Amino acid sequence: MKSPHWKGFGLEENSWELAENLKNCGDLVQEFNSILPKPETKYQEKKMRGKAS
């Protein structure tokens, strides 16, 4: 579920929509997600080292 803001409407007009109903908005969704700040991780990720086969 997504809560899109409808252009030209106030915040009270926002609604929850199924992601499948927004499939034609892919470019806009990607643009929106690229603007969001990335969450900071609490712990540093460890690199896994495997044995050579």
C-alpha positions as CSV (number, residue, x, y, z in Angstrom):
1,M,0.0,0.0,0.0
2,K,1.2,3.5,-0.8
3,S,-0.1,6.9,0.2
4,P,0.4,9.2,-2.8
5,H,-0.1,12.9,-2.7
6,W,-2.5,13.8,-5.5
7,K,-1.2,16.9,-7.5
8,G,-3.5,19.8,-7.2
9,F,-5.3,18.5,-4.1
10,G,-4.8,19.2,-0.4
11,L,-3.4,16.8,2.2
12,E,-6.9,15.9,3.3
13,E,-7.4,14.3,-0.2
14,N,-4.5,11.8,0.2
15,S,-5.6,8.2,0.1
16,W,-4.0,4.7,0.5
17,E,-3.6,2.9,-2.8
18,L,-2.5,-0.6,-3.8
19,A,0.9,-0.5,-5.4
20,E,-0.6,-2.3,-8.5
21,N,-2.9,0.7,-9.0
22,L,0.2,2.9,-9.3
23,K,2.1,0.7,-11.8
24,N,1.9,3.4,-14.5
25,C,3.6,5.9,-12.1
26,G,6.9,4.0,-11.9
27,D,9.1,6.9,-13.0
28,L,7.5,9.2,-10.5
29,V,7.8,6.6,-7.7
30,Q,11.5,6.1,-8.5
31,E,12.1,9.9,-8.6
32,F,10.4,10.2,-5.2
33,N,12.4,7.3,-3.7
34,S,15.7,8.8,-4.9
35,I,14.9,12.1,-3.1
36,L,14.4,10.4,0.3
37,P,17.4,10.4,2.6
38,K,18.9,7.0,3.1
39,P,18.5,5.7,6.6
40,E,21.7,5.6,8.6
41,T,22.8,2.1,9.7
42,K,23.6,1.6,13.3
43,Y,26.2,-1.0,12.6
44,Q,28.8,-1.2,9.9
45,E,28.1,-4.0,7.4
46,K,30.6,-6.8,7.5
47,K,32.0,-8.2,4.2
48,M,31.7,-11.9,3.9
49,R,34.7,-13.7,2.7
50,G,34.3,-17.1,1.2
51,K,36.8,-19.9,0.5
52,A,38.0,-20.2,-3.0
53,S,36.7,-23.4,-4.7
